[in-house]
Amino acid sequence: MSDRSAVLLFIKSPEKGKVKSRLAKTIGEDSALDVYKGLVYNTLENLRDGNYLFRLCFYPPDSGTIIKNWLGNTYCYTPQNGKDLGERMKNAFVQAFSDGVEKVLLIGSDIPDMSISLINDAVKALDTNDAVIGPAQDGGYYLIGFNSASFLPDIFREIAWSTDSVFYQTMKVFGKSGLKVHVLRVLSDVDTFDDLLSLLR
């Protein structure tokens, strides 16, 4: 396993009413929870053959026992710490880089088309770029990555999280920074009933 590249998967505790809230409004909290679990399982299965340090970053930070009872003890777990999503992502990068990792990717768990091939492409892009980002169809992003020497904490500050302008705002910050950024292909996540229908089709 490579100790120079790491993939950080952000997940939430699988608790009814606390995941996929927009989807739950249409299909109910129980079904939304089932969809969420299925998406996490899918991501773990798709990435299981990767030659990277792999960490599951869970939230809330006191849910470690619930997470391990759910997914088992074979993974490396670490809590998400911070007052909002941006700070939690920033802190996850800081921790990984402080551990000596040179390339770090952070990904979400609700992208059905997330694959090890895509991860490989993102890691390779960091050979010739300062950062890499994967835009989501809903205006957010499903992946962001940095080299240790080019990490930009400001990319996670003053962003309107959970809106359709997250990717746009993030690219504006990148533009001001002067960093060279590789943009991956657009992928769809599953947040709403329409997203779920599109996946089923």
TORPALO-844139 format. One record per residue: residue number from 1; x, y, z of N, C-alpha, C, CB in turn. Coordinates in steps of 0.02 Angstrom, whole numbers. Glycine has a CB too. Layout:
<pts>
+------+--------+--------+--------+--------+--------+--------+--------+--------+--------+--------+--------+--------+
: resi :    npx :    npy :    npz :   capx :   capy :   capz :    cpx :    cpy :    cpz :   cbpx :   cbpy :   cbpz :
+------+--------+--------+--------+--------+--------+--------+--------+--------+--------+--------+--------+--------+
:  NUM :      X :      Y :      Z :      X :      Y :      Z :      X :      Y :      Z :      X :      Y :      Z :
...
+------+--------+--------+--------+--------+--------+--------+--------+--------+--------+--------+--------+--------+
</pts>
This chain:
<pts>
+------+--------+--------+--------+--------+--------+--------+--------+--------+--------+--------+--------+--------+
: resi :    npx :    npy :    npz :   capx :   capy :   capz :    cpx :    cpy :    cpz :   cbpx :   cbpy :   cbpz :
+------+--------+--------+--------+--------+--------+--------+--------+--------+--------+--------+--------+--------+
:    1 :     42 :    -60 :      0 :      0 :      0 :      0 :     44 :     62 :      0 :    -48 :      0 :     61 :
:    2 :     29 :    109 :    -43 :     68 :    170 :    -48 :     60 :    214 :     14 :     48 :    210 :   -111 :
:    3 :    116 :    239 :     39 :    113 :    285 :     96 :    122 :    357 :     73 :    166 :    266 :    148 :
:    4 :    121 :    367 :      7 :    130 :    435 :    -20 :     65 :    466 :    -43 :    179 :    433 :    -77 :
:    5 :     13 :    426 :    -54 :    -52 :    451 :    -76 :   -106 :    424 :    -30 :    -65 :    430 :   -150 :
:    6 :   -155 :    466 :    -16 :   -209 :    445 :     29 :   -277 :    466 :      0 :   -200 :    476 :     99 :
:    7 :   -326 :    424 :     12 :   -396 :    439 :     -6 :   -436 :    444 :     59 :   -425 :    385 :    -54 :
:    8 :   -468 :    500 :     69 :   -509 :    512 :    127 :   -583 :    510 :    106 :   -492 :    580 :    161 :
:    9 :   -619 :    461 :    132 :   -690 :    455 :    117 :   -731 :    485 :    174 :   -710 :    380 :    105 :
:   10 :   -769 :    537 :    159 :   -812 :    569 :    210 :   -879 :    533 :    213 :   -822 :    644 :    194 :
:   11 :   -895 :    509 :    273 :   -959 :    474 :    284 :   -993 :    501 :    347 :   -948 :    398 :    290 :
:   12 :  -1058 :    488 :    351 :  -1097 :    507 :    410 :  -1120 :    445 :    446 :  -1156 :    551 :    391 :
:   13 :  -1133 :    453 :    510 :  -1161 :    398 :    548 :  -1228 :    377 :    519 :  -1168 :    417 :    623 :
:   14 :  -1241 :    313 :    510 :  -1303 :    289 :    477 :  -1362 :    290 :    525 :  -1294 :    218 :    450 :
:   15 :  -1386 :    351 :    540 :  -1440 :    359 :    587 :  -1502 :    386 :    552 :  -1419 :    406 :    645 :
:   16 :  -1557 :    356 :    565 :  -1621 :    376 :    534 :  -1635 :    449 :    547 :  -1678 :    332 :    560 :
:   17 :  -1653 :    485 :    494 :  -1669 :    555 :    499 :  -1610 :    602 :    495 :  -1705 :    567 :    561 :
:   18 :  -1548 :    574 :    491 :  -1489 :    616 :    491 :  -1448 :    610 :    427 :  -1446 :    599 :    550 :
:   19 :  -1472 :    571 :    379 :  -1438 :    565 :    315 :  -1489 :    573 :    259 :  -1401 :    496 :    309 :
:   20 :  -1466 :    601 :    203 :  -1508 :    608 :    143 :  -1576 :    639 :    159 :  -1518 :    540 :    110 :
:   21 :  -1575 :    697 :    192 :  -1637 :    729 :    215 :  -1681 :    751 :    157 :  -1621 :    788 :    258 :
:   22 :  -1651 :    774 :    102 :  -1692 :    795 :     45 :  -1726 :    735 :     12 :  -1649 :    832 :     -7 :
:   23 :  -1691 :    680 :      7 :  -1719 :    619 :    -21 :  -1774 :    592 :     25 :  -1665 :    566 :    -32 :
:   24 :  -1763 :    597 :     90 :  -1811 :    571 :    139 :  -1879 :    606 :    135 :  -1783 :    578 :    210 :
:   25 :  -1880 :    667 :    112 :  -1943 :    704 :    107 :  -1991 :    669 :     57 :  -1931 :    776 :     84 :
:   26 :  -1962 :    632 :     11 :  -2003 :    599 :    -40 :  -2012 :    525 :    -26 :  -1971 :    607 :   -108 :
:   27 :  -1960 :    490 :     -5 :  -1964 :    417 :      2 :  -1966 :    395 :     75 :  -1906 :    385 :    -33 :
:   28 :  -1961 :    442 :    122 :  -1963 :    423 :    192 :  -1893 :    412 :    221 :  -2005 :    361 :    201 :
:   29 :  -1888 :    419 :    286 :  -1823 :    415 :    319 :  -1792 :    345 :    317 :  -1829 :    438 :    391 :
:   30 :  -1833 :    294 :    323 :  -1807 :    226 :    322 :  -1776 :    209 :    254 :  -1863 :    176 :    338 :
:   31 :  -1812 :    226 :    201 :  -1787 :    211 :    134 :  -1726 :    254 :    117 :  -1842 :    223 :     82 :
:   32 :  -1727 :    316 :    140 :  -1670 :    360 :    128 :  -1608 :    333 :    162 :  -1685 :    432 :    152 :
:   33 :  -1617 :    306 :    221 :  -1560 :    276 :    257 :  -1534 :    215 :    219 :  -1581 :    256 :    328 :
:   34 :  -1579 :    175 :    192 :  -1558 :    117 :    152 :  -1518 :    138 :     91 :  -1619 :     75 :    131 :
:   35 :  -1542 :    191 :     58 :  -1506 :    216 :     -1 :  -1437 :    240 :     19 :  -1546 :    273 :    -35 :
:   36 :  -1433 :    277 :     74 :  -1368 :    302 :     97 :  -1320 :    245 :    110 :  -1378 :    344 :    160 :
:   37 :  -1343 :    194 :    146 :  -1299 :    137 :    161 :  -1276 :    103 :     97 :  -1335 :     87 :    206 :
:   38 :  -1322 :     96 :     49 :  -1305 :     64 :    -14 :  -1252 :    103 :    -52 :  -1367 :     57 :    -57 :
:   39 :  -1256 :    170 :    -50 :  -1207 :    211 :    -84 :  -1138 :    204 :    -52 :  -1228 :    285 :    -83 :
:   40 :  -1135 :    200 :     14 :  -1071 :    191 :     49 :  -1042 :    123 :     32 :  -1080 :    197 :    125 :
:   41 :  -1084 :     70 :     34 :  -1060 :      3 :     16 :  -1032 :      3 :    -55 :  -1116 :    -49 :     23 :
:   42 :  -1068 :     35 :   -100 :  -1047 :     38 :   -170 :   -979 :     72 :   -177 :  -1099 :     76 :   -212 :
:   43 :   -970 :    127 :   -142 :   -906 :    163 :   -145 :   -849 :    120 :   -118 :   -910 :    229 :   -106 :
:   44 :   -860 :     88 :    -61 :   -809 :     46 :    -31 :   -791 :    -12 :    -78 :   -832 :     19 :     36 :
:   45 :   -841 :    -41 :   -109 :   -828 :    -97 :   -155 :   -789 :    -73 :   -216 :   -894 :   -129 :   -177 :
:   46 :   -808 :    -15 :   -242 :   -775 :     11 :   -303 :   -701 :     29 :   -290 :   -812 :     72 :   -329 :
:   47 :   -685 :     47 :   -228 :   -617 :     71 :   -214 :   -574 :     20 :   -178 :   -621 :    133 :   -172 :
:   48 :   -599 :    -40 :   -168 :   -564 :    -88 :   -126 :   -497 :   -111 :   -154 :   -608 :   -149 :   -114 :
:   49 :   -487 :   -105 :   -219 :   -425 :   -127 :   -250 :   -374 :    -71 :   -258 :   -439 :   -159 :   -316 :
:   50 :   -387 :    -14 :   -229 :   -340 :     42 :   -237 :   -277 :     33 :   -195 :   -374 :    106 :   -218 :
:   51 :   -221 :     56 :   -222 :   -157 :     49 :   -188 :   -140 :    114 :   -151 :   -101 :     32 :   -239 :
:   52 :   -187 :    135 :   -108 :   -178 :    198 :    -72 :   -194 :    189 :      2 :   -224 :    253 :   -102 :
:   53 :   -166 :    233 :     43 :   -188 :    238 :    112 :   -261 :    261 :    110 :   -143 :    287 :    154 :
:   54 :   -305 :    224 :    143 :   -377 :    237 :    138 :   -405 :    249 :    208 :   -414 :    177 :    104 :
:   55 :   -435 :    307 :    218 :   -463 :    324 :    283 :   -537 :    342 :    277 :   -425 :    383 :    314 :
:   56 :   -577 :    316 :    323 :   -647 :    334 :    327 :   -654 :    388 :    380 :   -692 :    272 :    343 :
:   57 :   -672 :    448 :    358 :   -679 :    505 :    404 :   -753 :    512 :    421 :   -650 :    571 :    372 :
:   58 :   -770 :    499 :    484 :   -840 :    495 :    503 :   -864 :    556 :    542 :   -852 :    433 :    544 :
:   59 :   -930 :    567 :    537 :   -963 :    622 :    571 :  -1032 :    599 :    596 :   -970 :    685 :    525 :
:   60 :  -1052 :    619 :    656 :  -1015 :    661 :    704 :   -956 :    625 :    736 :  -1063 :    685 :    758 :
:   61 :   -911 :    664 :    766 :   -848 :    635 :    791 :   -856 :    586 :    848 :   -803 :    689 :    811 :
:   62 :   -914 :    583 :    880 :   -925 :    537 :    935 :   -961 :    473 :    913 :   -964 :    570 :    991 :
:   63 :   -965 :    462 :    847 :  -1003 :    405 :    821 :   -958 :    347 :    799 :  -1046 :    427 :    763 :
:   64 :   -897 :    346 :    824 :   -850 :    295 :    803 :   -874 :    224 :    815 :   -785 :    305 :    838 :
:   65 :   -905 :    211 :    872 :   -929 :    144 :    888 :   -984 :    123 :    840 :   -954 :    141 :    960 :
:   66 :  -1030 :    168 :    825 :  -1084 :    154 :    778 :  -1056 :    138 :    709 :  -1133 :    214 :    773 :
:   67 :  -1007 :    177 :    687 :   -977 :    168 :    621 :   -942 :    100 :    617 :   -928 :    225 :    606 :
:   68 :   -903 :     83 :    668 :   -866 :     20 :    667 :   -913 :    -40 :    672 :   -816 :     18 :    725 :
:   69 :   -967 :    -33 :    710 :  -1017 :    -88 :    712 :  -1050 :    -98 :    645 :  -1070 :    -73 :    766 :
:   70 :  -1055 :    -44 :    607 :  -1086 :    -46 :    541 :  -1040 :    -75 :    488 :  -1108 :     24 :    520 :
:   71 :   -978 :    -50 :    485 :   -933 :    -66 :    429 :   -876 :   -113 :    449 :   -904 :     -3 :    401 :
:   72 :   -869 :   -128 :    513 :   -817 :   -175 :    534 :   -752 :   -142 :    552 :   -805 :   -224 :    479 :
:   73 :   -704 :   -183 :    571 :   -640 :   -159 :    597 :   -583 :   -162 :    546 :   -621 :   -198 :    657 :
:   74 :   -598 :   -174 :    484 :   -545 :   -182 :    434 :   -520 :   -115 :    406 :   -569 :   -226 :    378 :
:   75 :   -557 :    -61 :    419 :   -538 :      4 :    392 :   -502 :     47 :    443 :   -601 :     40 :    366 :
:   76 :   -468 :     98 :    418 :   -438 :    148 :    460 :   -489 :    205 :    468 :   -371 :    175 :    429 :
:   77 :   -508 :    219 :    530 :   -559 :    269 :    544 :   -529 :    331 :    578 :   -614 :    239 :    588 :
:   78 :   -558 :    388 :    562 :   -538 :    449 :    596 :   -598 :    496 :    598 :   -477 :    483 :    560 :
:   79 :   -609 :    531 :    654 :   -667 :    576 :    659 :   -657 :    640 :    619 :   -681 :    593 :    732 :
:   80 :   -712 :    667 :    595 :   -711 :    734 :    565 :   -717 :    785 :    622 :   -769 :    743 :    512 :
:   81 :   -673 :    834 :    621 :   -673 :    885 :    674 :   -677 :    954 :    643 :   -611 :    879 :    719 :
:   82 :   -723 :    996 :    669 :   -731 :   1064 :    644 :   -802 :   1087 :    651 :   -708 :   1069 :    571 :
:   83 :   -811 :   1152 :    648 :   -877 :   1181 :    660 :   -923 :   1178 :    600 :   -871 :   1253 :    683 :
:   84 :   -895 :   1168 :    539 :   -936 :   1161 :    480 :   -900 :   1115 :    431 :   -952 :   1231 :    447 :
:   85 :   -932 :   1100 :    375 :   -903 :   1053 :    327 :   -835 :   1077 :    302 :   -950 :   1043 :    268 :
:   86 :   -829 :   1140 :    287 :   -766 :   1166 :    262 :   -709 :   1156 :    311 :   -773 :   1239 :    246 :
:   87 :   -721 :   1171 :    374 :   -669 :   1163 :    424 :   -652 :   1089 :    434 :   -690 :   1194 :    490 :
:   88 :   -703 :   1046 :    429 :   -691 :    975 :    438 :   -648 :    948 :    380 :   -757 :    936 :    441 :
:   89 :   -661 :    971 :    319 :   -621 :    950 :    263 :   -549 :    976 :    269 :   -652 :    973 :    197 :
:   90 :   -543 :   1039 :    286 :   -476 :   1068 :    295 :   -436 :   1029 :    346 :   -481 :   1142 :    315 :
:   91 :   -467 :   1015 :    403 :   -432 :    979 :    456 :   -412 :    908 :    436 :   -475 :    976 :    518 :
:   92 :   -454 :    876 :    394 :   -437 :    809 :    370 :   -375 :    810 :    326 :   -496 :    779 :    331 :
:   93 :   -370 :    861 :    284 :   -310 :    869 :    243 :   -249 :    882 :    286 :   -320 :    925 :    192 :
:   94 :   -256 :    928 :    333 :   -200 :    946 :    377 :   -174 :    884 :    413 :   -221 :   1000 :    428 :
:   95 :   -220 :    843 :    439 :   -199 :    783 :    475 :   -161 :    735 :    429 :   -260 :    748 :    504 :
:   96 :   -188 :    724 :    369 :   -155 :    678 :    322 :    -86 :    703 :    302 :   -198 :    669 :    260 :
:   97 :    -80 :    767 :    288 :    -14 :    793 :    269 :     34 :    792 :    328 :    -21 :    865 :    244 :
:   98 :      9 :    802 :    388 :     53 :    800 :    447 :     78 :    729 :    460 :     15 :    825 :    509 :
:   99 :     43 :    679 :    432 :     64 :    610 :    438 :    115 :    590 :    385 :      4 :    564 :    434 :
:  100 :    133 :    638 :    343 :    184 :    626 :    293 :    160 :    606 :    224 :    228 :    574 :    317 :
:  101 :     94 :    607 :    213 :     67 :    591 :    147 :     81 :    649 :     99 :    -10 :    576 :    151 :
:  102 :     98 :    633 :     37 :    115 :    684 :    -12 :     57 :    706 :    -56 :    171 :    660 :    -55 :
:  103 :     12 :    659 :    -71 :    -47 :    675 :   -112 :   -109 :    652 :    -74 :    -43 :    641 :   -183 :
:  104 :   -158 :    696 :    -70 :   -219 :    678 :    -33 :   -281 :    695 :    -75 :   -222 :    715 :     35 :
:  105 :   -326 :    647 :    -81 :   -391 :    657 :   -112 :   -444 :    649 :    -59 :   -403 :    607 :   -171 :
:  106 :   -494 :    693 :    -61 :   -552 :    687 :    -17 :   -613 :    677 :    -61 :   -560 :    751 :     29 :
:  107 :   -653 :    627 :    -45 :   -711 :    610 :    -87 :   -773 :    602 :    -44 :   -698 :    546 :   -127 :
:  108 :   -831 :    610 :    -76 :   -895 :    598 :    -44 :   -917 :    526 :    -56 :   -948 :    647 :    -69 :
:  109 :   -971 :    507 :    -22 :   -993 :    437 :    -25 :  -1056 :    427 :    -66 :  -1005 :    411 :     45 :
:  110 :  -1080 :    479 :   -100 :  -1145 :    473 :   -135 :  -1139 :    479 :   -210 :  -1192 :    525 :   -109 :
:  111 :  -1081 :    458 :   -237 :  -1070 :    460 :   -310 :  -1068 :    389 :   -336 :  -1003 :    498 :   -327 :
:  112 :  -1122 :    365 :   -367 :  -1124 :    296 :   -391 :  -1069 :    278 :   -440 :  -1191 :    283 :   -424 :
:  113 :  -1046 :    327 :   -480 :   -995 :    313 :   -530 :   -924 :    323 :   -506 :  -1007 :    357 :   -589 :
:  114 :   -915 :    332 :   -440 :   -848 :    336 :   -413 :   -812 :    269 :   -425 :   -849 :    355 :   -338 :
:  115 :   -753 :    271 :   -453 :   -717 :    209 :   -470 :   -644 :    217 :   -453 :   -726 :    192 :   -544 :
:  116 :   -610 :    160 :   -449 :   -538 :    162 :   -437 :   -501 :    192 :   -496 :   -511 :     92 :   -421 :
:  117 :   -529 :    185 :   -556 :   -499 :    216 :   -615 :   -500 :    292 :   -610 :   -536 :    193 :   -679 :
:  118 :   -556 :    318 :   -585 :   -561 :    390 :   -575 :   -511 :    414 :   -522 :   -633 :    410 :   -555 :
:  119 :   -505 :    376 :   -468 :   -457 :    394 :   -416 :   -386 :    393 :   -444 :   -463 :    345 :   -356 :
:  120 :   -371 :    342 :   -484 :   -304 :    338 :   -514 :   -291 :    399 :   -558 :   -298 :    274 :   -556 :
:  121 :   -342 :    420 :   -597 :   -334 :    479 :   -640 :   -321 :    541 :   -598 :   -396 :    488 :   -684 :
:  122 :   -357 :    547 :   -542 :   -349 :    606 :   -500 :   -280 :    609 :   -468 :   -403 :    607 :   -445 :
:  123 :   -256 :    552 :   -444 :   -189 :    549 :   -414 :   -136 :    566 :   -467 :   -175 :    480 :   -383 :
:  124 :   -144 :    537 :   -527 :    -96 :    550 :   -580 :    -97 :    624 :   -600 :   -112 :    507 :   -641 :
:  125 :   -155 :    656 :   -598 :   -160 :    727 :   -616 :   -117 :    770 :   -569 :   -233 :    750 :   -614 :
:  126 :   -108 :    747 :   -507 :    -69 :    785 :   -459 :      6 :    781 :   -473 :    -83 :    761 :   -389 :
:  127 :     27 :    740 :   -522 :     97 :    739 :   -543 :    115 :    804 :   -577 :    110 :    680 :   -589 :
:  128 :     67 :    834 :   -612 :     82 :    894 :   -653 :     37 :    953 :   -635 :     74 :    878 :   -726 :
:  129 :     -3 :    946 :   -582 :    -48 :   1000 :   -560 :    -43 :   1009 :   -485 :   -121 :    985 :   -581 :
:  130 :    -62 :   1068 :   -462 :    -61 :   1082 :   -390 :   -122 :   1052 :   -354 :    -60 :   1157 :   -378 :
:  131 :   -177 :   1048 :   -392 :   -240 :   1024 :   -361 :   -282 :    990 :   -414 :   -279 :   1082 :   -329 :
:  132 :   -332 :    953 :   -391 :   -378 :    919 :   -436 :   -448 :    924 :   -405 :   -358 :    844 :   -449 :
:  133 :   -499 :    930 :   -448 :   -567 :    936 :   -422 :   -615 :    901 :   -470 :   -587 :   1010 :   -413 :
:  134 :   -667 :    870 :   -443 :   -717 :    836 :   -483 :   -785 :    870 :   -473 :   -721 :    762 :   -465 :
:  135 :   -810 :    906 :   -522 :   -874 :    941 :   -515 :   -933 :    893 :   -516 :   -882 :    992 :   -571 :
:  136 :   -981 :    906 :   -474 :  -1044 :    867 :   -473 :  -1096 :    904 :   -513 :  -1068 :    855 :   -400 :
:  137 :  -1143 :    866 :   -539 :  -1194 :    894 :   -583 :  -1238 :    945 :   -546 :  -1238 :    838 :   -612 :
:  138 :  -1244 :    939 :   -481 :  -1287 :    984 :   -443 :  -1253 :   1049 :   -423 :  -1311 :    949 :   -381 :
:  139 :  -1192 :   1061 :   -446 :  -1157 :   1123 :   -432 :  -1106 :   1118 :   -376 :  -1206 :   1175 :   -415 :
:  140 :  -1101 :   1060 :   -345 :  -1050 :   1050 :   -294 :   -990 :   1015 :   -323 :  -1079 :   1009 :   -235 :
:  141 :   -952 :    980 :   -282 :   -899 :    938 :   -307 :   -896 :    873 :   -267 :   -831 :    975 :   -305 :
:  142 :   -874 :    820 :   -301 :   -872 :    754 :   -270 :   -802 :    733 :   -249 :   -902 :    703 :   -317 :
:  143 :   -752 :    770 :   -272 :   -682 :    754 :   -257 :   -641 :    818 :   -257 :   -654 :    703 :   -307 :
:  144 :   -594 :    822 :   -211 :   -545 :    876 :   -213 :   -480 :    849 :   -186 :   -570 :    938 :   -171 :
:  145 :   -425 :    869 :   -217 :   -361 :    842 :   -196 :   -305 :    892 :   -204 :   -345 :    780 :   -235 :
:  146 :   -252 :    881 :   -165 :   -194 :    926 :   -165 :   -129 :    887 :   -157 :   -200 :    978 :   -109 :
:  147 :    -76 :    917 :   -182 :     -9 :    899 :   -161 :      6 :    933 :    -96 :     44 :    917 :   -216 :
:  148 :     50 :    904 :    -56 :     65 :    933 :     10 :     94 :   1004 :      3 :    114 :    889 :     48 :
:  149 :    134 :   1015 :    -48 :    167 :   1080 :    -56 :    120 :   1135 :    -80 :    225 :   1073 :   -103 :
:  150 :     62 :   1115 :   -107 :     17 :   1165 :   -137 :    -50 :   1168 :   -100 :      6 :   1149 :   -210 :
:  151 :    -55 :   1138 :    -41 :   -119 :   1138 :     -5 :   -142 :   1209 :      9 :   -113 :   1098 :     60 :
:  152 :   -206 :   1222 :     -4 :   -235 :   1289 :      2 :   -294 :   1287 :     51 :   -258 :   1316 :    -67 :
:  153 :   -282 :   1300 :    116 :   -336 :   1299 :    165 :   -393 :   1347 :    149 :   -309 :   1316 :    233 :
:  154 :   -378 :   1403 :    115 :   -430 :   1453 :     99 :   -485 :   1425 :     55 :   -399 :   1513 :     66 :
:  155 :   -471 :   1369 :     21 :   -521 :   1341 :    -25 :   -583 :   1317 :     13 :   -491 :   1283 :    -65 :
:  156 :   -577 :   1309 :     78 :   -633 :   1284 :    119 :   -666 :   1338 :    161 :   -609 :   1228 :    163 :
:  157 :   -647 :   1400 :    152 :   -673 :   1454 :    192 :   -724 :   1495 :    153 :   -617 :   1499 :    217 :
:  158 :   -777 :   1516 :    188 :   -828 :   1562 :    161 :   -860 :   1534 :     97 :   -797 :   1630 :    147 :
:  159 :   -873 :   1470 :     97 :   -909 :   1437 :     42 :   -980 :   1423 :     66 :   -873 :   1371 :     19 :
:  160 :  -1029 :   1434 :     24 :  -1099 :   1420 :     41 :  -1113 :   1346 :     29 :  -1148 :   1465 :     -2 :
:  161 :  -1095 :   1305 :     79 :  -1101 :   1233 :     72 :  -1174 :   1212 :     60 :  -1074 :   1199 :    133 :
:  162 :  -1182 :   1156 :     25 :  -1247 :   1127 :     10 :  -1289 :   1172 :    -35 :  -1285 :   1113 :     74 :
:  163 :  -1256 :   1212 :    -78 :  -1291 :   1252 :   -127 :  -1264 :   1234 :   -197 :  -1281 :   1329 :   -113 :
:  164 :  -1297 :   1260 :   -248 :  -1276 :   1243 :   -317 :  -1220 :   1288 :   -342 :  -1335 :   1249 :   -364 :
:  165 :  -1190 :   1327 :   -296 :  -1135 :   1371 :   -317 :  -1068 :   1351 :   -285 :  -1151 :   1443 :   -299 :
:  166 :  -1066 :   1294 :   -252 :  -1005 :   1273 :   -217 :   -946 :   1266 :   -265 :  -1017 :   1207 :   -181 :
:  167 :   -956 :   1232 :   -321 :   -901 :   1223 :   -369 :   -879 :   1290 :   -397 :   -922 :   1175 :   -426 :
:  168 :   -927 :   1333 :   -415 :   -911 :   1399 :   -443 :   -871 :   1441 :   -393 :   -977 :   1436 :   -462 :
:  169 :   -894 :   1442 :   -331 :   -858 :   1481 :   -280 :   -788 :   1453 :   -268 :   -897 :   1481 :   -214 :
:  170 :   -783 :   1387 :   -268 :   -718 :   1356 :   -257 :   -669 :   1372 :   -314 :   -725 :   1279 :   -251 :
:  171 :   -693 :   1371 :   -375 :   -650 :   1386 :   -432 :   -629 :   1459 :   -432 :   -685 :   1369 :   -498 :
:  172 :   -670 :   1503 :   -406 :   -651 :   1573 :   -399 :   -592 :   1580 :   -352 :   -711 :   1615 :   -373 :
:  173 :   -593 :   1544 :   -297 :   -538 :   1546 :   -250 :   -475 :   1518 :   -282 :   -555 :   1507 :   -186 :
:  174 :   -482 :   1463 :   -319 :   -426 :   1434 :   -355 :   -397 :   1485 :   -404 :   -447 :   1370 :   -392 :
:  175 :   -442 :   1520 :   -440 :   -419 :   1569 :   -489 :   -377 :   1624 :   -458 :   -477 :   1599 :   -523 :
:  176 :   -396 :   1646 :   -399 :   -358 :   1699 :   -365 :   -292 :   1673 :   -337 :   -400 :   1729 :   -308 :
:  177 :   -288 :   1608 :   -324 :   -228 :   1580 :   -293 :   -170 :   1571 :   -341 :   -245 :   1514 :   -261 :
:  178 :   -186 :   1563 :   -406 :   -135 :   1551 :   -455 :   -113 :   1479 :   -460 :    -76 :   1592 :   -440 :
:  179 :   -147 :   1434 :   -423 :   -130 :   1364 :   -426 :   -154 :   1333 :   -492 :   -161 :   1326 :   -367 :
:  180 :   -119 :   1283 :   -515 :   -138 :   1247 :   -575 :   -185 :   1190 :   -554 :    -76 :   1219 :   -613 :
:  181 :   -247 :   1191 :   -581 :   -298 :   1144 :   -559 :   -322 :   1101 :   -617 :   -358 :   1182 :   -528 :
:  182 :   -325 :   1036 :   -606 :   -352 :    990 :   -656 :   -425 :    975 :   -638 :   -311 :    924 :   -659 :
:  183 :   -470 :    984 :   -687 :   -541 :    972 :   -676 :   -561 :    905 :   -707 :   -584 :   1030 :   -706 :
:  184 :   -588 :    861 :   -666 :   -611 :    796 :   -689 :   -680 :    802 :   -723 :   -615 :    746 :   -631 :
:  185 :   -706 :    747 :   -749 :   -771 :    749 :   -781 :   -827 :    758 :   -730 :   -782 :    684 :   -821 :
:  186 :   -882 :    783 :   -753 :   -940 :    795 :   -710 :   -974 :    728 :   -695 :   -991 :    844 :   -744 :
:  187 :   -991 :    717 :   -631 :  -1028 :    658 :   -611 :  -1090 :    678 :   -571 :   -984 :    610 :   -570 :
:  188 :  -1137 :    633 :   -566 :  -1199 :    646 :   -529 :  -1196 :    614 :   -461 :  -1260 :    620 :   -568 :
:  189 :  -1222 :    649 :   -411 :  -1229 :    619 :   -345 :  -1303 :    603 :   -334 :  -1203 :    667 :   -289 :
:  190 :  -1320 :    576 :   -276 :  -1389 :    557 :   -261 :  -1411 :    594 :   -198 :  -1395 :    480 :   -252 :
:  191 :  -1446 :    650 :   -209 :  -1470 :    690 :   -153 :  -1546 :    697 :   -153 :  -1439 :    759 :   -155 :
:  192 :  -1577 :    690 :   -212 :  -1649 :    701 :   -218 :  -1682 :    641 :   -251 :  -1663 :    765 :   -259 :
:  193 :  -1749 :    642 :   -252 :  -1786 :    588 :   -283 :  -1772 :    584 :   -358 :  -1861 :    596 :   -271 :
:  194 :  -1765 :    641 :   -390 :  -1749 :    641 :   -462 :  -1679 :    609 :   -473 :  -1750 :    714 :   -490 :
:  195 :  -1631 :    623 :   -429 :  -1566 :    592 :   -434 :  -1572 :    517 :   -430 :  -1518 :    618 :   -380 :
:  196 :  -1614 :    494 :   -383 :  -1623 :    422 :   -374 :  -1655 :    390 :   -435 :  -1666 :    408 :   -312 :
:  197 :  -1705 :    424 :   -465 :  -1736 :    399 :   -525 :  -1686 :    393 :   -582 :  -1794 :    443 :   -546 :
:  198 :  -1643 :    444 :   -588 :  -1593 :    444 :   -641 :  -1545 :    385 :   -632 :  -1554 :    510 :   -642 :
:  199 :  -1527 :    370 :   -569 :  -1483 :    314 :   -555 :  -1517 :    248 :   -574 :  -1463 :    314 :   -481 :
:  200 :  -1581 :    241 :   -556 :  -1616 :    180 :   -570 :  -1624 :    169 :   -646 :  -1684 :    181 :   -537 :
:  201 :  -1632 :    223 :   -683 :  -1637 :    217 :   -755 :  -1572 :    193 :   -787 :  -1657 :    284 :   -786 :
+------+--------+--------+--------+--------+--------+--------+--------+--------+--------+--------+--------+--------+
</pts>
